[in-house]
């Protein structure tokens, strides 16, 4: 059963503006973690605020736990929605101890019950040794866990988090992401987090929703989004990708970098132009005697465990593409990933594609 259902949710801030959130709809099952991802101005934070009740939509509805909390002009107040919220700056009360911060939202419980709940939540978040301290006496990671504990203490149906890891350094960020996911999963609470960092989304979420200009472009698992993006925008958001123009032949594809054997399930006809979609890690370097594609290294970027190569078409005779692909873009460039770190601009690189997907050249490229 879906815990939360959004239907055709839209919001604009002024009558002449474009929609900040435009006809967004999705549902989440109990215990799922969803990451809202997108660049600044994509509508992800506005959508979170609509769910929290901090903004009211112009149209659409929200159902939480089987109860309609937003529909038309009717909207349940934020404090009545049974949601927890972790703000980007944590918003801890500086004059209250950790115990008092966590117990703040438990005013409706009996004293003994509230105390038991606070202790359980503090132990769950690993804050037992800091229970009498104040926020300024804690590290950034500890403050983040206090904010999470305060939001979880009332055992909400839905947990909302706005850029929860943005104030943490890289090393601490990796650790806290794992801790936060484990805590949420232990309690079985459904959660929605906003982030602009795709690594946060991959490490924390079961599903990811990509926002662009107020619209929901794609909602899927991290694996599906990375390997089967429905647009160039989604593909580029989750890492550099290649869209290589090619011409379909009987036995394969002519490209500016050489010939590729035919894909077993190619739905396109001969002489059609298509795009071959692949990521840098789906390529492999070849020896000169192997069937291969080739190009010239234009730029090298050292990235520690590998080197990223930007490769251009040489229009040479080595790969046999000079005559076959006169109608293709001679300025084509692709990115390769190489474990060899001795490349320099001007070198000839021979490679093959381990995997690729075929896309219509006229398909959506938003």
N, C-alpha and C positions, 0 to 999 in steps of 0.2 A: 504493500500500500504506500502511495506517495505521501510523504510528510508535508511537503510544500508544493503548491501548483501555482505558477504564474501564467496568466492568460491575457495576451494582447496588451501588455503593459506599456504605456506611453507617457512621456513627460516632456514638456517644453517650459522654459522659465519665463519667456515673454511671448506675446502673441505673434510677433513677427519673426521669432527665432525658428531655427530648425529644431527638430525633436532631439533632446539630449538622450532620451531612451525612446526607441521607435518600434512599437509592436513586438515586444519581447515576450516569449512564452517558453516555459520548460517546467519540468517537475523533477523532484529528487526523492529517492527512497530513504527510509530510516537508516541512519548510520553512514550515509554517503557524504563525502567531502567534495565540494565543488570549488574550483578556482575560477574567478572572473578575471580574464587577462585582456589587456589592450593598452594602446599608447595613451598618453594624456589627452583628455577630451573625447575618449571613446564611449563614455557613458557608464563605465563599470561602477564608479563610486556613486553616481546618481541612482543606479539600479539598487545598490546596497542600501542607500538611504530610503528608497521607496519601500523596500522590504522591511526595514527597521521602523518605518513610520515617521521618519524625520522629514520626509517629503510626501506630498499626496499626488498620485498620478492624474493625468487629464482623462485617461480612459484605461480600462482593463480591470482585472480582479486578481486578488491573492487569496488562496485558501491554505490555511496552516492547520495540520492535524484534523482535517475534516471540517473545520470551521472557517467560514468566509470572514476575513479580517479587513478586506478592502473590496468595495464594489460600488462603482458610480461615485456619488458624493459621500457615501458612508465609509468611515475608516475608524478602526479600533485604535485607541491611543497607544503609543509606544510601550508604556509601562504595563499594558494589559495583554501584550502579544506573546508572552512566555518565550522571549528571546533573550539571549545573552549577547553582549557587544564588547569586543576588544578594539579599542581605538588605536590609531597609529602612534600617538604619543603616550599611550597607556592610560592617561588620565587618572593616575592613582592619587589618593588623598594624602598630601604630604604630612599632615598633622596626625594621621592615624597609623597605628602599627600594622604589620602585615595581617595579623589576626583580625583586627578591626576592619581593614580594607576588605578582606574576604567575606566577613560576616555582614557587610553593609546591606546586601540585598536580601537578607533573610529575616526581615522584620516581622513577617507573618508567621514564623515558626515559634514553637515554645522554646524557652531558653535552653533546655537540655538537648532538644532535637537540633536546634541551631548550632550549639557547640559541637555536637557529634558530626554534623555535616561539614562544619569548618575544618575540623581536625582531619576528617576523611579526605577532603579536597586538598588540604595543605600537604598531607602525606602523599597523595596521588601526584602532586606536582613537585615533590621533592624539596619542600620549603620548611621542613620541621625545625631545622636549626636556626631559622630566621624569623620565627613566629613573633618574637617581641621587638624585632627591629623596625625601623622606619624606612620608607622607600629610598631616601637619599643614601642609606647605608648599604644598599644592594647594587650589584652590577646590572648592566643593561639586560643580560639574559635572565637574571633573577627577577627584575622588575616585570619583564614580559610574562614570566610564569605567574607572578602575583595577579597581573591583569587577567590572565587566562583563568586562574583559580576563582577570582571574584565573579567572572562571567559564568563559570560552570557551577558554582556553589548552589544556585537555585534549581539546578538540573533543568535547563531550558529545553524546549523541543527543538530549537534551532539556535546555533551559535554563529554570529556574524563577526568577521575580523577584517579590519581595514588596514592594509599594508602592515601586517603584524611583525614582519622581519626587517623592515626597511631601516631601523635604527641600530641594527647589529652589524658588527664587523664580519668579514667573510668566514673566519674560522668558527666564531660563535654562532653565526647564522646557520651553518650546516648542522651543528649540534642541536640547536633549539628547534629547527624544523622537524628533526626526527622525534624529539621529545613531544612537541605539540601534537604531531600526528598520532603518536602512541597513546597519549592521554585521551584524545578525542575518541579514538577507536576503543579504548578500554571502557569508556562510558557509553559507547554506542550512540552518541549524539550526532545529528545531522549538522553539517557546517558549510558555510559559504565564506570564502576569503577573497579579498580583492588584492591583486598584486600586478605590478608591471614587469616583474622578473619571472621569466618563464622557468627558471630553475626552481623557484619557490613552488610554482604550480606542479612541475613534474615530481618534485620530492614529496609533496604533501597531499595532492588531490587524487581522488579516484576518477573524477571527470573534470574537464576544462571547457569553459565557455569563452569563445573569442569574440570580443566586442569591437566594432568599428563604426564610427560615426553614428552611434546610438543603436545600431542594429546588431543582432546576434548572428554572426557569420557561420559559426560551427560549434556544436557542443558534442564532445566525444571523449573517449578515454585518451590518456596521454599517448599511448602507442598508436592509436588510430590517427590522431591529429598530426603526429610526427611523420608517419609513413603514408597516410592517405589524406593530405590536406585538400580541401575543396576549392582552394584559390591560391594564387601566388602570394597574396598578402599573408594568409595563414601559414603557408610554407616558410616564408622568410621570417615570420615572427618567431618560429621555433628553430631557427638555425639556417645558415646559408644553404641555398639549394640551387640546382642547375635546371634550366629549361632550354634544352638544345633543339633547335629547329632541324627537322629531317624530312626527307622525301621517301615515301613508301615504295619499295620495289617488290618483285616476286619473292625474292629470297631474303629480304632484309630492309635496311634503312641506309640511305646515303646521308651523311652528315658532313659538315665542314672539316671534321677531324678524321674522317674515314668511314668505312663501311661496318655496319653492325648487323649480325645475323638476325633473321626475322623472329619476332616475339611469337610464342606459340598461340597466343589468343588475340592476335591483332585484328580488330574489327574494321580497319580502314582499307581502302582500295588503292591500287597502284597509282603512283604519281600524285597522291594526296600529300599535302604538307601536314605534319604533325609536330607536337612537342614531345621530347623524351625527358621525363622528369626523374632526376636522381640527385642524391646528396653526395658530398665529397667522399664520405666513408664507404659509399657503394661503388667505388672504383678501386682498381689494383694496378700496380706498375707491371710492365711486361718487358721481356727480353726482346731483342731485335728480331729473332727468328720466329717469335710467336705471332699469331694473328692479332693485330692491335690497331688502336687509334694513335694518332700522334699530333703533337702541337709544340709550341715554343713557350718556355717559361717566361712570363712577362714580369712577375713579381713574386717574391718569396717572403713569407711571414713565419718567423720562428715562434712556436707555441709550446715549447717544452718537450712534450713527448712525441710531437710530430711537427711537420712543416706544412703550412698551407700554401699551395701553389696556385697562382692565377695564370691560366694557360690560354694562349690565343692561337688562332688558325694561321698556319704558315703559308697556305696555298701552295704546298710543296708537292712533289711527285711520290714521296715515300708512302703515303697512305692511300694514294689513288683517288683523292677527292677533288683534285684541281679541276678536272673536266666535268665530273659527275655532278658537282654541286655549284655550278655557276649561278644558279637561281637562288641559292641560300645566302644568308648574311655572312659576308666575309669578315665582319668585325666581331664574330662570335667569340665569347670568352667563357670559360668554365673554371670552377674551383676543384682542385684535387687535394687529397690528404696523403702525405707521403711520410713513411717512417725514416726514410733517408734524409739526412739534414745537410747535405753538401750541394744542394742545388744553387744555381745562380741564374740571373736573367740572361736569356739568349740560349740556354740549354734546350736541346730537344728532349721531350719526355714522351715515352710510349706507354700507353695504358689501355685498359679494357673496362667495360662496365660489368659489374657482378650482378647488378639488378637495376631495373628502370621501369617506369610506368609510362604508358602512351596516353597522351592527352590531345584532344582536338585543339588545333592552333587557334580556333575562334572561341574556345571555352572561356568562362568567367575568369578574369585576371584581377579582380578587385584587390 
